[in-house]
Amino acid sequence: MKSHDDDLAYFEAHGAAPLPATADQGYVDHDGARIWYASYGSGVPVILLHGGLGHGGNWGHQLPALLAAGYRAVLMDSRGHGRSTRDTRPYAYELMASDVLTVMDTLHVEKAAIVGWSDGACIALILAMQAPTRIGGVFFFGCNMDPSGVKEISWPNPLLDRCFRRHAADYAQLSATPTEFKEFADAVNEMMKTQPNYFANDLAKIDVPVAIVQSEHDEFIKPAHAEYLASSIPGAELILLPGVSHFAPLQRPEQFNSVMLEFLGKLPA
């Protein structure tokens, strides 16, 4: 792809970079869902958690950078997303966090750093709160931890429309229920309206390294909320990404990968 895809025109047409083949992939059944995962490389494990309505393949531009740096990269599709299924219960971030631990157990990963994007970042921070001995650090990109952190989205928004169309096309190709994208999107959006609901006293208990990463033009998250998260989590650093939006891993992968690898490189071995 070209080095910049700021308007997501390339992403809409082609998606992220295709994932390489791996023999270490499959499904694990957990709590009413069948969760897809894939593992690449060896070394210190890093789990990549995608955003709402997306799937693990959205990390196609980050995977090669992690492998080149010597990490073991683990991708998964959150329940109901991509190749993973779900039951009839409403979506909940805590339930999706429990799926991550099941994948870790299946792959015999005792401890991992997590790079989370949007909904995936929320899941990552919940894991840091609920299972700190399993989490080596959290790279928290573009997410809120309570409803006050969300902006009012302005419409029309061509960039969001392009992203939405790509998600719909990918869902039709990957999902076990390919004709139900609208129902899927409505259910995820319902979760986003009311969750997550964590506050300063919860954040203050986090005891793993955390980077709060906020894009200059994020469509969804208020800059003040990112600052609040960074000041509420002990030892957290705030990283600002200029010139990009909520979709920085797709828009300017080299910029995103650089700060991601810098954070991972500072984590205790």
N, C-alpha and C positions, 0 to 999 in steps of 0.2 A: 504494500500500500504506500501511498505518499506519506511523507513524514508528518503532515498535519491533516486532520479530517475534522476541522472545527465545526463544520455545519452538518456532520454525520451523513453526508451524501454517500460516501464510500461504504460506510457501515450499513446504511439502508440497502444498498445494492448488493453487497457481498458478505455482510457480517464481519466479525472479527477474523483474524488470521486463523486458518484451520488448525485443529489440534493434530499433533503427530500421532501415529499409531502407538499403542502400548498394550502389552499382554496383561498388564496388571490393572484390570478394570473389571467392573461387574456391578452387582446389585446386592443390597443387604435389606432384609425385611426387618422393619422396626415400628412397633406401635401403630399398626394400621396403614403403613406406607411401605413402598418399595423404593429404596434410595439408590440412585446411580452414583458411582464414584470411579475415579481413574487416578493412578499414581504414576509419576514419572521420575526417573533419576534416583540418586541415592544422596546421602548426606543428611544434614539437619532438615527435618520436615517443616514445610510451610504449607498451610491449608488456605486456599483461596475461596472465599465465599462471595458469590455474585449478588447483584441487586434484585429487587422485586420485579417480576415478570420475565426476568432473564434466565440464563442457564450457565453452566460451567464453561461452556465454549466462549463466553464473552471475555474470558481471560486469555484469549489466543495471543495477544501481543505481550503479555507478561510472562507466560510460561517459558519461552526461550531465554529470557533474561535471567530467570531464576535458575534454570538448568546450567546456563553458562557460568553462573556464579557458584555452582557446586551444591545447590540445594536439592532436596527431594520435594517436588511439588505435587500436592494432592488437590484435585478438583472434585467437586460434587455438585449435583443438582438438588437444590432445596426441595422439600416435599411439595408435590404438585407442580413443580417447575421442570421444564425440559423433559428428560426421560423418567424422572421420578414420579411416583403416583402419590395419592393422598386418600384419606377416607372422608367421611362426610362432616367431620368436625370443622368448626371455624379455624382459620389460620391463627397461629400464635407463635411469637418469636421464641418463647421458652421451649415449645415442642420442637421447633426446628433446631434449637441448640442441642436438644437431646439426640437428634439424628446425627449431628456432627460427632458426638462422643461415640456413638455406635459405629460410625465409619472408622474413627480412630482405633477402636477396639478390633474391628475386623482386619485392619491393616497392621495391627500390632504397633501402633504409634502411641508411645507412652506420653509424650509431650510434644507440642508443636507451637510455632508462631502462627498467627492468623492474620491474613490480609483480608479485610472486609470492606465491601463497597455497598453503600446505602443499606438496604435491609441486611445484607451480609455483615456489615459493620456492627449493627445492633446485636445480631446473633453472637458475634465475636465478643462483644463487651459483656453480654450476659454470661457467656462461658467463663470469662475472666472473673466474674463475680461468683459464679456457682461452682466452678471446677478449677480453681487457680493453680492447683498442682499439675494440671494437664496443659496449661497455656503458658508458653514462653514469652509472649508479648502480643500486642494487638496494634495493627496499623488500621486505624479507624477512619475511613474515608467517606465523607459526604452523608452524614446521618444525624438524626436527632435521637435523644433518649427520653424525651417527653413531648407532648403535643405542642407546647409553646415554641418549640424550635423550628416549626415549619412555616415557610412563607406562603402567602396567597399567590397562587400561580396565575400569571397573566396569559390570556388567550386572545387571538390565535398565537400559536407557538410552533413554527415550522420544524424546529429542531426536535421538540418532543414528539411531534407527529411522525417524523422519520424514524425515531427510535421505537415508537409504539408499533409502527408497521413492521419493522424488522423483528420485534418480539413476536408479533402475531404470526409472521411467516415461519419463524423458527419453531414456535409452538406447534403449528400445523405439521411440521416435518418430524418433530421429535416425540411429541406427547402420545401417550396411550389413549388419550381422548382428544384427537386432533381438531374436532369441530367445536370444541367447547371453550375457545379462548375467551369469549365475552364473559361467560360464567366464572372462569378462572380469574380474569382481571377484576371483576366485580368483588370476588371474595378476598383477593389480596388487598384491594383498595379499602375494603371495609376494615381489615386489620389495621392498615396504615392510619385510618381516621381516629382510632381509639388507642393504639399502642405505638411504641412502648410507653411505659409509665414509671420511669426510674428518676429519682431526684437526688439532690446533693448528698443527703446522708447515705444513700446507696452507693453513689459514685465514690465517696470518701473511703469506702471499705476496699476498693480495688487495690491489689498489691502486686500487679505485674506491670512491666514497662508498657506504656501506651503512647502512641502518637495520634493526635487529633489533626486530621488533614482536611483542609477546607479550600475549595476552589474560589477564585476571585468572582466568577460569574455563576455560582451554583444556583440552579433554578428553584431548589426546594428548601435549602437549609439557611437559616439566618446566620450571618457572620457572628453576631453576638452570642448565639447559642454555642458555636464552636469554641469561642473564648470561654464561655461559662463551663463547658465540659473540661477544657484543659485546666482551668483553675480549680475545678472540683475534684479531679482525679489526682491523687498524690504522685508527684514526679512526672506528670504527663507533659509532653511538649506539644506546641501548636505549630503546625507547618502550613503555610499559605502557598497555594499554587497559582501563579499569575497567568492570565490570558486564557484560562480554560473554565469549563463548567462542571456540572455533575457527572459528565461523561469523559473526564480527563483520560482514563485508561485507554479510551478509543480515539480521542481527539489528538493527543500528543503523548504517545506511549513512551518515548524516550525520556520525556520530562517526568512522567509519573514513575517510571521504573527506576530512575535515578534516586528519587527520594525514598522509594520503597526499599531499595537495596541498601541505602545508607542506614535506614532505621534497622533493618534486619542485621546488618553488620555490627551494630552496637549491642545486640542482645547477648547476654551471657551464654557461653557455649554449653 
